[in-house]
Amino acid sequence: MLREDTQDRLMGRCRQLLRFVLPVECLSCGHSLSTDPVPFFCAACWHTISPLHQPVCARCDQPFVSPIATTYTPNHQCQHCQEQPPDFERAWTLFPYLPPLRDAICSFKYRGKLTLARPLAQLMLNALPQGLDADVIIPVPLHPARLRTREFNQSLLLADQLGRHLSRPVSATNLVRTALTDPQTALSRQARLRNLRNAFTIRRPHDLAGKRILLVDDVFTTGTTVNECAKTLRKAGSGQVFALTLARTVETDLVPDRLLTEQTGRPLTTLGI
């Protein structure tokens, strides 16, 4: 069986040959691709993807507008977490949901560009928070009807790569989605809560009893989905539940100026879904 690095080299050469015969343009900037290692994106665009570095809520990773928020209280939590503590112990959200990462996630998730699974997972691995540990990794599940339509669960593909890196088992069939709900993207926070109430269940609670769980998802918007999953897991008797998402939607006043200047021609309103 070919080693993973050998497979990568072979895939890179095949991709280069195909791009010579069938030119491909970067989904972000439109420039022609040649030896760029990431499918559908040029290296210049891909290297602009940068983690959020500003101070964040110690519970949900919500970025704070001012660094003074954590200057004297490093474990400061946002107002929402103080007023309504989430069921997860800690959520890490690694990157802002902005182009070109937003383009990559949408292409991966909605257009079936499955070759983006590994480079997107590698972004997560490169930005893993210190001290992250769990007994079991669980991807946020899709309802069977939506899974049949999409034919894959993007969160599972990311979780699989994380499981290999962390040497932890990935459980993809224990936490299941039993309610086919409306898409969360266009709903308010309160509507999201109503939409997901009792939407998940645990098939084999004894398998998760007392175990620390790491939930994995692609995008964190309000945190409603991962929190409802965490609530279901805790009610079933699991140990602490943590969440890790590749990206989070952010308000433009929380985005570093350097990132905003790269989004020329885009309206200065809420970016994300």
C-alpha positions in Angstrom: 0.0 0.0 0.0 1.4 3.4 -1.0 2.4 5.7 1.9 0.4 8.9 2.3 3.3 11.2 1.2 3.9 9.1 -1.9 0.2 9.3 -2.7 0.3 13.1 -2.4 3.2 13.4 -4.8 1.4 11.1 -7.3 -1.8 13.1 -7.0 0.1 16.3 -7.4 1.7 15.2 -10.6 -1.6 13.9 -12.0 -3.3 17.2 -11.1 -0.5 19.1 -12.8 -0.9 17.0 -16.0 -4.7 17.5 -16.0 -4.4 21.2 -15.5 -2.0 21.3 -18.5 -4.7 19.6 -20.7 -7.8 21.1 -19.0 -6.9 24.5 -17.5 -8.5 25.2 -14.1 -9.0 28.6 -12.5 -8.7 29.4 -8.8 -12.2 29.6 -7.3 -11.2 32.6 -5.3 -9.1 34.9 -7.6 -9.8 33.3 -11.0 -6.1 32.9 -11.9 -5.1 29.7 -13.8 -3.7 26.9 -11.6 -0.4 25.1 -12.4 1.6 23.4 -9.6 -0.6 24.8 -6.8 -1.0 22.0 -4.2 -4.5 22.6 -3.0 -7.3 21.6 -5.5 -9.3 24.5 -7.0 -7.2 27.2 -5.2 -3.9 28.9 -5.9 -1.2 28.9 -3.3 -1.4 32.7 -3.0 -5.0 32.7 -2.0 -4.8 29.7 0.2 -1.9 31.2 2.2 -4.1 34.2 3.1 -6.2 32.0 5.3 -5.3 33.0 8.8 -6.6 32.0 12.3 -8.4 34.5 14.4 -5.9 35.8 17.0 -7.8 38.4 18.9 -9.1 37.8 22.5 -12.1 35.5 22.6 -14.7 34.2 25.1 -13.2 31.5 27.3 -16.2 29.3 26.7 -17.5 29.7 23.1 -14.6 31.4 21.4 -16.7 34.5 20.4 -14.2 37.2 19.4 -14.2 40.3 21.5 -14.0 43.7 19.9 -11.4 45.1 22.2 -8.3 43.3 23.7 -9.1 45.0 27.0 -11.8 42.4 27.5 -9.3 39.7 28.6 -6.4 41.9 29.8 -7.3 41.6 33.5 -9.6 38.5 33.3 -8.1 36.0 30.9 -11.0 33.6 31.4 -13.6 36.2 30.7 -16.8 34.9 29.0 -19.1 36.7 26.7 -22.5 37.9 27.9 -24.4 35.1 26.3 -22.3 32.4 27.9 -22.7 34.2 31.3 -26.4 34.5 31.0 -27.1 31.1 29.4 -24.1 28.8 29.9 -23.8 26.3 27.0 -23.9 22.6 27.5 -20.5 22.2 26.0 -17.5 22.7 28.2 -15.5 24.6 25.6 -15.8 25.4 21.9 -12.9 26.3 19.7 -13.6 28.0 16.4 -10.4 28.3 14.4 -10.8 30.6 11.4 -13.0 33.4 10.3 -15.6 32.4 7.7 -14.3 34.7 5.0 -13.1 34.1 1.5 -11.2 32.2 0.3 -12.0 29.7 3.2 -15.7 30.4 2.7 -15.4 29.6 -1.0 -13.6 26.4 -0.1 -16.1 25.2 2.5 -19.1 26.0 0.2 -17.4 24.1 -2.7 -16.7 21.2 -0.4 -20.1 21.1 1.3 -22.5 22.1 -1.5 -20.7 21.3 -4.7 -19.2 17.9 -3.8 -15.5 18.9 -4.1 -14.5 16.1 -1.8 -10.8 16.5 -2.6 -10.9 19.6 -0.4 -11.5 17.5 2.7 -7.9 16.9 3.4 -6.6 20.4 2.9 -9.4 21.8 5.0 -8.7 19.2 7.7 -5.0 20.2 7.6 -6.0 23.8 8.3 -7.7 22.5 11.5 -4.6 20.4 12.4 -2.3 23.3 11.9 -4.4 25.5 14.3 -5.3 22.9 17.0 -5.6 24.5 20.4 -3.2 23.4 23.1 -4.6 21.0 25.7 -7.3 19.6 23.4 -8.0 16.0 24.4 -11.0 13.7 24.3 -11.8 10.0 24.4 -14.1 9.9 21.4 -14.6 12.2 18.3 -18.1 12.6 17.0 -19.0 14.5 13.9 -22.2 16.6 14.0 -24.7 14.2 12.1 -26.9 14.9 9.2 -30.5 13.7 8.9 -30.6 10.5 6.7 -32.7 12.3 4.1 -30.2 15.1 3.8 -27.3 12.6 3.8 -28.9 10.8 0.9 -29.2 14.0 -1.0 -25.6 15.2 -0.3 -24.2 11.7 -0.3 -21.6 12.5 2.4 -21.3 14.2 5.8 -18.7 17.0 5.5 -18.2 16.9 9.3 -17.4 13.2 9.3 -14.7 13.7 6.6 -13.1 16.4 8.8 -13.5 14.3 11.9 -11.8 11.3 10.2 -8.7 13.3 9.5 -8.6 14.6 13.1 -9.1 11.1 14.5 -6.1 9.8 12.5 -4.0 12.7 13.8 -5.0 12.5 17.4 -5.2 8.7 17.5 -8.7 8.8 18.8 -11.7 6.7 17.7 -14.4 8.4 15.6 -18.0 7.5 16.3 -20.3 8.3 13.4 -23.4 6.3 14.2 -24.1 6.8 17.9 -25.3 10.4 17.9 -28.0 10.6 15.2 -30.3 13.3 13.9 -33.9 12.2 14.1 -35.7 15.3 13.0 -35.4 16.7 9.4 -35.3 20.4 10.3 -35.2 23.5 8.1 -31.7 24.7 7.2 -30.2 26.8 10.0 -28.6 29.4 7.8 -31.5 31.8 7.4 -32.9 31.5 11.0 -32.5 33.8 14.0 -31.0 32.5 17.2 -34.4 31.8 18.8 -35.7 30.2 15.6 -32.6 28.0 15.6 -33.3 26.9 19.1 -36.9 25.9 18.3 -35.8 24.3 15.0 -33.3 21.9 16.7 -35.2 21.1 19.9 -35.1 17.3 20.4 -33.5 16.9 16.9 -30.8 14.5 18.1 -30.7 11.2 20.0 -28.2 8.7 21.3 -28.4 5.1 20.1 -26.0 3.4 22.6 -25.7 5.6 25.7 -23.5 3.0 27.5 -20.8 3.4 24.9 -20.3 7.0 25.8 -20.9 6.8 29.6 -18.4 9.1 31.3 -16.3 9.7 28.2 -15.0 13.1 27.1 -16.5 13.9 23.7 -15.1 16.1 20.9 -17.8 17.3 18.6 -16.6 18.3 15.1 -18.4 20.6 12.6 -17.5 22.8 9.7 -19.0 26.2 10.5 -20.0 27.7 13.9 -22.7 30.5 13.5 -24.6 30.8 16.8 -23.5 27.5 18.3 -27.0 26.2 18.5 -26.3 23.0 16.6 -23.2 21.9 18.7 -24.9 23.0 21.9 -28.0 20.9 21.1 -25.7 17.9 20.4 -23.8 18.5 23.6 -27.1 18.7 25.6 -28.2 15.3 24.1 -24.8 13.8 24.9 -24.8 15.0 28.5 -28.3 13.8 29.1 -27.2 10.4 27.9 -24.5 10.3 30.5 -21.4 11.3 28.7 -18.5 13.2 30.3 -17.4 16.7 29.3 -18.3 17.7 25.7 -16.0 19.9 23.7 -16.5 21.3 20.2 -14.1 22.1 17.4 -15.2 23.9 14.2 -13.1 24.9 11.2 -14.6 28.3 10.8 -17.1 30.7 12.5 -19.2 33.5 11.0 -18.1 36.9 12.4 -19.3 40.5 12.3 -17.1 42.7 10.2 -16.2 44.9 13.2 -14.5 41.9 14.7 -12.4 41.1 11.7 -8.8 42.3 11.6 -8.3 45.3 9.2 -5.8 43.2 7.2 -8.5 40.7 6.4 -11.1 43.3 5.5 -8.8 45.1 3.1 -8.6 41.8 1.1 -12.3 41.8 0.6 -12.5 44.7 -1.9 -15.8 45.2 -3.5 -17.7 43.2 -0.8 -20.4 45.0 1.3 -19.4 45.8 4.9 -22.2 43.9 6.5 -22.3 40.6 8.4 -20.1 38.1 6.5 -21.0 34.5 6.6 -24.2 32.4 6.5 
